Amino acid sequence: MLREFAISGALAPSVLFYLLASVPLFLVIDRIAWPLGFYRLVWHPPLVRLALFACLFSGLVLFTGR
């Protein structure tokens, strides 16, 4: 089970840290995908970007969770 961390007396869920870690990963992959023309191949680019972020976030949680 994921636990909470105390930051300056306030409890922060560990999911917050996973979220903050997945944002830079998403930005790097997104910056690479635009010049390669990946988003021209899909029907709805914003939906694919959301799905990519969701996959990165859930993958980080699943692979690093206990």
Biopython code that builds the backbone (N, CA, C, O; Angstrom):
import numpy as np
from Bio.PDB.StructureBuilder import StructureBuilder

atoms = [
    (1, "MET", "N", (0.833, -1.183, 0.000)),
    (1, "MET", "CA", (0.000, 0.000, 0.000)),
    (1, "MET", "C", (0.875, 1.242, 0.000)),
    (1, "MET", "O", (1.908, 1.278, 0.669)),
    (2, "LEU", "N", (0.473, 2.241, -0.733)),
    (2, "LEU", "CA", (1.219, 3.486, -0.775)),
    (2, "LEU", "C", (1.020, 4.240, 0.527)),
    (2, "LEU", "O", (-0.061, 4.201, 1.115)),
    (3, "ARG", "N", (2.054, 4.921, 0.976)),
    (3, "ARG", "CA", (1.953, 5.623, 2.237)),
    (3, "ARG", "C", (2.052, 7.126, 2.030)),
    (3, "ARG", "O", (2.294, 7.600, 0.919)),
    (4, "GLU", "N", (1.865, 7.857, 3.095)),
    (4, "GLU", "CA", (1.915, 9.305, 3.046)),
    (4, "GLU", "C", (3.246, 9.788, 3.593)),
    (4, "GLU", "O", (3.862, 9.128, 4.430)),
    (5, "PHE", "N", (3.688, 10.955, 3.111)),
    (5, "PHE", "CA", (4.933, 11.551, 3.553)),
    (5, "PHE", "C", (4.635, 12.894, 4.199)),
    (5, "PHE", "O", (3.760, 13.631, 3.745)),
    (6, "ALA", "N", (5.365, 13.205, 5.257)),
    (6, "ALA", "CA", (5.187, 14.487, 5.946)),
    (6, "ALA", "C", (6.142, 15.515, 5.347)),
    (6, "ALA", "O", (7.358, 15.323, 5.343)),
    (7, "ILE", "N", (5.576, 16.603, 4.845)),
    (7, "ILE", "CA", (6.362, 17.708, 4.299)),
    (7, "ILE", "C", (5.986, 18.959, 5.076)),
    (7, "ILE", "O", (4.889, 19.494, 4.913)),
    (8, "SER", "N", (6.891, 19.418, 5.913)),
    (8, "SER", "CA", (6.671, 20.596, 6.754)),
    (8, "SER", "C", (5.411, 20.452, 7.602)),
    (8, "SER", "O", (4.667, 21.417, 7.777)),
    (9, "GLY", "N", (5.174, 19.281, 8.116)),
    (9, "GLY", "CA", (4.033, 19.045, 8.979)),
    (9, "GLY", "C", (2.750, 18.691, 8.257)),
    (9, "GLY", "O", (1.775, 18.298, 8.898)),
    (10, "ALA", "N", (2.723, 18.820, 6.948)),
    (10, "ALA", "CA", (1.526, 18.472, 6.176)),
    (10, "ALA", "C", (1.746, 17.117, 5.515)),
    (10, "ALA", "O", (2.822, 16.841, 4.984)),
    (11, "LEU", "N", (0.732, 16.290, 5.550)),
    (11, "LEU", "CA", (0.838, 14.974, 4.927)),
    (11, "LEU", "C", (0.545, 15.068, 3.427)),
    (11, "LEU", "O", (-0.462, 15.639, 3.010)),
    (12, "ALA", "N", (1.431, 14.504, 2.646)),
    (12, "ALA", "CA", (1.253, 14.475, 1.192)),
    (12, "ALA", "C", (1.208, 13.016, 0.747)),
    (12, "ALA", "O", (2.069, 12.230, 1.143)),
    (13, "PRO", "N", (0.241, 12.646, -0.052)),
    (13, "PRO", "CA", (0.178, 11.256, -0.514)),
    (13, "PRO", "C", (1.329, 10.962, -1.469)),
    (13, "PRO", "O", (1.808, 11.851, -2.172)),
    (14, "SER", "N", (1.759, 9.723, -1.485)),
    (14, "SER", "CA", (2.870, 9.351, -2.361)),
    (14, "SER", "C", (2.481, 9.464, -3.838)),
    (14, "SER", "O", (3.350, 9.580, -4.701)),
    (15, "VAL", "N", (1.195, 9.430, -4.123)),
    (15, "VAL", "CA", (0.739, 9.578, -5.507)),
    (15, "VAL", "C", (1.131, 10.954, -6.049)),
    (15, "VAL", "O", (1.366, 11.111, -7.248)),
    (16, "LEU", "N", (1.201, 11.944, -5.165)),
    (16, "LEU", "CA", (1.632, 13.280, -5.580)),
    (16, "LEU", "C", (3.058, 13.238, -6.116)),
    (16, "LEU", "O", (3.364, 13.895, -7.111)),
    (17, "PHE", "N", (3.921, 12.483, -5.477)),
    (17, "PHE", "CA", (5.301, 12.380, -5.936)),
    (17, "PHE", "C", (5.392, 11.628, -7.267)),
    (17, "PHE", "O", (6.216, 11.957, -8.119)),
    (18, "TYR", "N", (4.551, 10.632, -7.431)),
    (18, "TYR", "CA", (4.506, 9.940, -8.714)),
    (18, "TYR", "C", (4.024, 10.882, -9.822)),
    (18, "TYR", "O", (4.524, 10.839, -10.946)),
    (19, "LEU", "N", (3.067, 11.716, -9.499)),
    (19, "LEU", "CA", (2.562, 12.691, -10.460)),
    (19, "LEU", "C", (3.659, 13.675, -10.852)),
    (19, "LEU", "O", (3.847, 13.974, -12.031)),
    (20, "LEU", "N", (4.379, 14.173, -9.849)),
    (20, "LEU", "CA", (5.452, 15.130, -10.119)),
    (20, "LEU", "C", (6.615, 14.486, -10.876)),
    (20, "LEU", "O", (7.327, 15.177, -11.605)),
    (21, "ALA", "N", (6.814, 13.206, -10.719)),
    (21, "ALA", "CA", (7.868, 12.512, -11.455)),
    (21, "ALA", "C", (7.437, 12.189, -12.880)),
    (21, "ALA", "O", (8.279, 12.134, -13.775)),
    (22, "SER", "N", (6.158, 11.977, -13.107)),
    (22, "SER", "CA", (5.708, 11.610, -14.448)),
    (22, "SER", "C", (5.573, 12.819, -15.373)),
    (22, "SER", "O", (5.595, 12.656, -16.593)),
    (23, "VAL", "N", (5.436, 14.014, -14.826)),
    (23, "VAL", "CA", (5.309, 15.209, -15.667)),
    (23, "VAL", "C", (6.561, 15.446, -16.507)),
    (23, "VAL", "O", (6.428, 15.636, -17.716)),
    (24, "PRO", "N", (7.797, 15.448, -15.926)),
    (24, "PRO", "CA", (8.976, 15.635, -16.784)),
    (24, "PRO", "C", (9.158, 14.524, -17.813)),
    (24, "PRO", "O", (9.586, 14.783, -18.938)),
    (25, "LEU", "N", (8.834, 13.281, -17.429)),
    (25, "LEU", "CA", (8.921, 12.193, -18.404)),
    (25, "LEU", "C", (7.979, 12.423, -19.576)),
    (25, "LEU", "O", (8.345, 12.219, -20.733)),
    (26, "PHE", "N", (6.764, 12.851, -19.263)),
    (26, "PHE", "CA", (5.794, 13.138, -20.317)),
    (26, "PHE", "C", (6.279, 14.273, -21.215)),
    (26, "PHE", "O", (6.164, 14.192, -22.438)),
    (27, "LEU", "N", (6.818, 15.323, -20.616)),
    (27, "LEU", "CA", (7.275, 16.460, -21.415)),
    (27, "LEU", "C", (8.411, 16.077, -22.349)),
    (27, "LEU", "O", (8.462, 16.548, -23.486)),
    (28, "VAL", "N", (9.317, 15.236, -21.889)),
    (28, "VAL", "CA", (10.429, 14.791, -22.747)),
    (28, "VAL", "C", (9.902, 13.963, -23.917)),
    (28, "VAL", "O", (10.289, 14.188, -25.064)),
    (29, "ILE", "N", (9.025, 13.011, -23.629)),
    (29, "ILE", "CA", (8.478, 12.167, -24.696)),
    (29, "ILE", "C", (7.630, 12.993, -25.656)),
    (29, "ILE", "O", (7.648, 12.766, -26.866)),
    (30, "ASP", "N", (6.889, 13.952, -25.109)),
    (30, "ASP", "CA", (6.043, 14.809, -25.946)),
    (30, "ASP", "C", (6.897, 15.684, -26.864)),
    (30, "ASP", "O", (6.556, 15.872, -28.032)),
    (31, "ARG", "N", (7.991, 16.214, -26.348)),
    (31, "ARG", "CA", (8.892, 17.042, -27.175)),
    (31, "ARG", "C", (9.561, 16.232, -28.279)),
    (31, "ARG", "O", (9.891, 16.772, -29.335)),
    (32, "ILE", "N", (9.759, 14.958, -28.040)),
    (32, "ILE", "CA", (10.351, 14.094, -29.064)),
    (32, "ILE", "C", (9.297, 13.697, -30.098)),
    (32, "ILE", "O", (9.606, 13.590, -31.284)),
    (33, "ALA", "N", (8.060, 13.479, -29.659)),
    (33, "ALA", "CA", (7.007, 12.984, -30.556)),
    (33, "ALA", "C", (6.545, 14.041, -31.556)),
    (33, "ALA", "O", (6.200, 13.700, -32.687)),
    (34, "TRP", "N", (6.532, 15.327, -31.160)),
    (34, "TRP", "CA", (6.073, 16.367, -32.090)),
    (34, "TRP", "C", (6.946, 16.468, -33.342)),
    (34, "TRP", "O", (6.407, 16.403, -34.447)),
    (35, "PRO", "N", (8.273, 16.624, -33.221)),
    (35, "PRO", "CA", (9.076, 16.738, -34.457)),
    (35, "PRO", "C", (9.092, 15.468, -35.309)),
    (35, "PRO", "O", (9.263, 15.533, -36.527)),
    (36, "LEU", "N", (8.914, 14.324, -34.669)),
    (36, "LEU", "CA", (8.894, 13.074, -35.435)),
    (36, "LEU", "C", (7.603, 12.883, -36.216)),
    (36, "LEU", "O", (7.526, 12.009, -37.080)),
    (37, "GLY", "N", (6.588, 13.689, -35.923)),
    (37, "GLY", "CA", (5.328, 13.592, -36.638)),
    (37, "GLY", "C", (4.419, 12.492, -36.135)),
    (37, "GLY", "O", (3.528, 12.043, -36.856)),
    (38, "PHE", "N", (4.633, 12.053, -34.907)),
    (38, "PHE", "CA", (3.806, 10.984, -34.354)),
    (38, "PHE", "C", (2.346, 11.401, -34.238)),
    (38, "PHE", "O", (1.447, 10.596, -34.482)),
    (39, "TYR", "N", (2.107, 12.653, -33.869)),
    (39, "TYR", "CA", (0.733, 13.104, -33.644)),
    (39, "TYR", "C", (-0.045, 13.321, -34.943)),
    (39, "TYR", "O", (-1.264, 13.483, -34.910)),
    (40, "ARG", "N", (0.643, 13.326, -36.079)),
    (40, "ARG", "CA", (-0.065, 13.402, -37.363)),
    (40, "ARG", "C", (-0.680, 12.063, -37.742)),
    (40, "ARG", "O", (-1.555, 12.000, -38.606)),
    (41, "LEU", "N", (-0.228, 11.001, -37.102)),
    (41, "LEU", "CA", (-0.704, 9.658, -37.426)),
    (41, "LEU", "C", (-1.946, 9.252, -36.645)),
    (41, "LEU", "O", (-2.573, 8.236, -36.947)),
    (42, "VAL", "N", (-2.297, 10.040, -35.648)),
    (42, "VAL", "CA", (-3.414, 9.659, -34.785)),
    (42, "VAL", "C", (-4.626, 10.518, -35.075)),
    (42, "VAL", "O", (-4.512, 11.604, -35.644)),
    (43, "TRP", "N", (-5.784, 10.027, -34.680)),
    (43, "TRP", "CA", (-7.040, 10.709, -34.962)),
    (43, "TRP", "C", (-7.233, 11.937, -34.088)),
    (43, "TRP", "O", (-7.672, 12.979, -34.575)),
    (44, "HIS", "N", (-6.908, 11.829, -32.790)),
    (44, "HIS", "CA", (-7.185, 12.898, -31.847)),
    (44, "HIS", "C", (-5.939, 13.115, -30.976)),
    (44, "HIS", "O", (-5.801, 12.476, -29.933)),
    (45, "PRO", "N", (-5.028, 14.012, -31.395)),
    (45, "PRO", "CA", (-3.761, 14.191, -30.670)),
    (45, "PRO", "C", (-3.906, 14.525, -29.182)),
    (45, "PRO", "O", (-3.159, 13.963, -28.382)),
    (46, "PRO", "N", (-4.832, 15.417, -28.759)),
    (46, "PRO", "CA", (-4.928, 15.665, -27.313)),
    (46, "PRO", "C", (-5.325, 14.425, -26.514)),
    (46, "PRO", "O", (-4.875, 14.244, -25.383)),
    (47, "LEU", "N", (-6.158, 13.581, -27.093)),
    (47, "LEU", "CA", (-6.558, 12.358, -26.412)),
    (47, "LEU", "C", (-5.380, 11.395, -26.302)),
    (47, "LEU", "O", (-5.232, 10.715, -25.286)),
    (48, "VAL", "N", (-4.556, 11.331, -27.316)),
    (48, "VAL", "CA", (-3.375, 10.470, -27.281)),
    (48, "VAL", "C", (-2.372, 11.006, -26.262)),
    (48, "VAL", "O", (-1.720, 10.229, -25.564)),
    (49, "ARG", "N", (-2.247, 12.319, -26.174)),
    (49, "ARG", "CA", (-1.345, 12.910, -25.172)),
    (49, "ARG", "C", (-1.826, 12.594, -23.759)),
    (49, "ARG", "O", (-1.016, 12.291, -22.883)),
    (50, "LEU", "N", (-3.132, 12.663, -23.532)),
    (50, "LEU", "CA", (-3.688, 12.315, -22.218)),
    (50, "LEU", "C", (-3.459, 10.839, -21.903)),
    (50, "LEU", "O", (-3.099, 10.487, -20.779)),
    (51, "ALA", "N", (-3.667, 9.986, -22.889)),
    (51, "ALA", "CA", (-3.453, 8.550, -22.688)),
    (51, "ALA", "C", (-1.976, 8.252, -22.424)),
    (51, "ALA", "O", (-1.657, 7.377, -21.619)),
    (52, "LEU", "N", (-1.086, 8.961, -23.085)),
    (52, "LEU", "CA", (0.344, 8.787, -22.854)),
    (52, "LEU", "C", (0.703, 9.169, -21.424)),
    (52, "LEU", "O", (1.457, 8.461, -20.756)),
    (53, "PHE", "N", (0.162, 10.288, -20.960)),
    (53, "PHE", "CA", (0.427, 10.702, -19.578)),
    (53, "PHE", "C", (-0.144, 9.688, -18.592)),
    (53, "PHE", "O", (0.507, 9.355, -17.602)),
    (54, "ALA", "N", (-1.340, 9.201, -18.849)),
    (54, "ALA", "CA", (-1.950, 8.216, -17.955)),
    (54, "ALA", "C", (-1.127, 6.927, -17.928)),
    (54, "ALA", "O", (-0.976, 6.315, -16.870)),
    (55, "CYS", "N", (-0.602, 6.515, -19.063)),
    (55, "CYS", "CA", (0.231, 5.311, -19.108)),
    (55, "CYS", "C", (1.536, 5.509, -18.347)),
    (55, "CYS", "O", (1.977, 4.614, -17.626)),
    (56, "LEU", "N", (2.151, 6.670, -18.501)),
    (56, "LEU", "CA", (3.383, 6.949, -17.773)),
    (56, "LEU", "C", (3.135, 6.987, -16.268)),
    (56, "LEU", "O", (3.897, 6.411, -15.492)),
    (57, "PHE", "N", (2.078, 7.661, -15.868)),
    (57, "PHE", "CA", (1.759, 7.782, -14.451)),
    (57, "PHE", "C", (1.445, 6.419, -13.837)),
    (57, "PHE", "O", (1.986, 6.068, -12.789)),
    (58, "SER", "N", (0.582, 5.663, -14.481)),
    (58, "SER", "CA", (0.218, 4.360, -13.923)),
    (58, "SER", "C", (1.389, 3.386, -13.973)),
    (58, "SER", "O", (1.544, 2.559, -13.074)),
    (59, "GLY", "N", (2.206, 3.475, -15.004)),
    (59, "GLY", "CA", (3.387, 2.624, -15.078)),
    (59, "GLY", "C", (4.378, 2.920, -13.978)),
    (59, "GLY", "O", (4.968, 2.002, -13.409)),
    (60, "LEU", "N", (4.567, 4.183, -13.672)),
    (60, "LEU", "CA", (5.454, 4.556, -12.575)),
    (60, "LEU", "C", (4.929, 4.029, -11.249)),
    (60, "LEU", "O", (5.698, 3.515, -10.436)),
    (61, "VAL", "N", (3.644, 4.151, -11.029)),
    (61, "VAL", "CA", (3.049, 3.663, -9.779)),
    (61, "VAL", "C", (3.184, 2.144, -9.692)),
    (61, "VAL", "O", (3.543, 1.616, -8.640)),
    (62, "LEU", "N", (2.901, 1.441, -10.784)),
    (62, "LEU", "CA", (2.931, -0.017, -10.749)),
    (62, "LEU", "C", (4.344, -0.580, -10.608)),
    (62, "LEU", "O", (4.553, -1.562, -9.896)),
    (63, "PHE", "N", (5.308, 0.036, -11.282)),
    (63, "PHE", "CA", (6.658, -0.507, -11.263)),
    (63, "PHE", "C", (7.452, -0.120, -10.025)),
    (63, "PHE", "O", (8.389, -0.827, -9.654)),
    (64, "THR", "N", (7.102, 0.981, -9.381)),
    (64, "THR", "CA", (7.858, 1.390, -8.195)),
    (64, "THR", "C", (7.097, 1.153, -6.905)),
    (64, "THR", "O", (7.673, 1.277, -5.825)),
    (65, "GLY", "N", (5.822, 0.816, -6.986)),
    (65, "GLY", "CA", (5.045, 0.535, -5.781)),
    (65, "GLY", "C", (5.453, -0.792, -5.169)),
    (65, "GLY", "O", (6.011, -1.658, -5.842)),
    (66, "ARG", "N", (5.171, -0.937, -3.896)),
    (66, "ARG", "CA", (5.545, -2.182, -3.215)),
    (66, "ARG", "C", (4.487, -3.222, -3.340)),
    (66, "ARG", "O", (4.644, -4.329, -2.823)),
]
sb = StructureBuilder()
sb.init_structure("model")
sb.init_model(0)
sb.init_chain("A")
sb.init_seg("    ")
for serial, (resi, resn, name, xyz) in enumerate(atoms, 1):
    if name == "N":
        sb.init_residue(resn, " ", resi, " ")
    sb.init_atom(name, np.array(xyz, "f"), 0.0, 1.0, " ", f" {name:<3s}", serial, name[0])
structure = sb.get_structure()
